Amino acid sequence: MTSTREQDLADRARALDAAHAATDLRDRFVLPAGVIYLDGNSLGALPASVPAAVADAVARQWGTDLIASWNSHGWWQAPERTGDRLAPVLGAAAGQVLVGESTTVRLHQVLHAAAGLRPDGRVLVVDPGAFPTDLYVSAGVAEQVGWRVVESAPDRLPDTLAALAADGVPVAAVSYSHVDFRTGRLWDLPGLTRMTHEAGALAVWDLCHSAGAIPVDLDANDVDLAVGCGYKFLNGGPGAPAFVYVAHRHQDSFVNVLPGWHGHAEPFAMSAQYSPAPGIVRARVGSPPLLSLLALDAALDVFDGVDVRAVRARSLSLTAYLRTAIEVLVPGTAFASPAADELRGSQVSVVHPEAYGIVQALIARGVIGDFRTPDVVRLGVAAPYLTHAQLLAAALALRDVLAAGEHLDPAYAERPTVT
């Protein structure tokens, strides 16, 4: 028998789904039946436009037209063309976004470029809670260019910058992630960017967990450099290429630490000396992974005619509802993600000592989230293809898993290397 609480939640879900019907984009995706997918912040669902695009790229462009496709199908221009398609999603004008390589490579590039743009800088400020790759790359680049890495959580940045200024230490760059990958905490990109500029430093942003889900408004916020992956909320597929943003004002001085032939001003002159191409093209390296790049290009069809602000409004409603449903159905639940809209990305993170087992038990019930060490159940909310009704079903599944002790199954005691 359905309780009054459940009925109230169900009624509210129906009302909210009706109110947000205009941003229900499920028909733009291929979604498996019987699955509530709450891991779009790790790997986005398959856009409906991608299978045909990839099949055409393989069978016709590669299979029939062969090498002529670099010209006849615009393979050569694909990194810039896809970047320009992505630019409006990021709040950027054309000619500032390039697609290709991985986020690791792109972050390595922009931090090296920042060292050239701020030659007197001696410090790189990073968030100690950043994704591990960001920390590894930051430490590596710092060693290569002679920076000192200073760790400072974003909410401590004012004090950190003030202390460095008092010591007379010039800061080259502040490199932060827009959304914390574990907790879903959304950081104040506009405010932190202004603060960084006031200190004479460059603002470098990792947008992996916000691009496609949250308005970032790179141009309006005067961001200097940014990177992000294509496979999370941009739905580009596993291993989809990353993007790099270089503001127009920095492009003439942007030095590519990986000067491959695709970034040459005259690549087919086959010169023995490197001469950088003008504009964002100088950030190119070598031959891009065309099949993945064309898949991402097709995936961006999802955003045709869609304002990211509308996606964000739907996301805020969904995540707030999911949190409320969990609070009602599983009293006493601890959350790592903030309750306030302005502080929350597009995920709800639950804290539990048996988090790994909970995630596995939910997956067995068709509710796919993920686990982050040491104790986080991470429920990513890709707004275009989720509904409030589905999130109620996910909260009910969480309640039932805990009530039945399914998360304590001995099969979940030993964790595999990939989760």
Secondary structure, 3 states (H helix, E strand, C coil): CCCHHHHHHHHHHHHHHHHCHHHCCHHHEECCCCCEECCCCCCCCEECCHHHHHHHHHHHHHCCCHHHHHHHCCCCCHHHHHHHHHHHHHCCCCCCEEECCCHHHHHHHHHHHHHHHCCCCCEEEECCCCCHHHHHHHHHHHHHHCCEEEECCHHHHHHHHHHHHHCCCCEEEEEEECECCCCCEECCHHHHHHHHHHCCCEEEEECCCCCCCCCCCCCCCCCCEEEECCCCCCCCCCCCCCEEEECHHHHCCCCCCCCCHHHECCHHHCCCCCCECCHHHHHCCCCCCHHHHHHHHHHHHHHCCCCHHHHHHHHHHHHHHHHHHHHHHCCCCEECCCCCHHHECCEEEEECCCHHHHHHHHHHCCEECEEECCCEEEEECCHHHCCHHHHHHHHHHHHHHHHHCHHHCHHHCCCCCCC
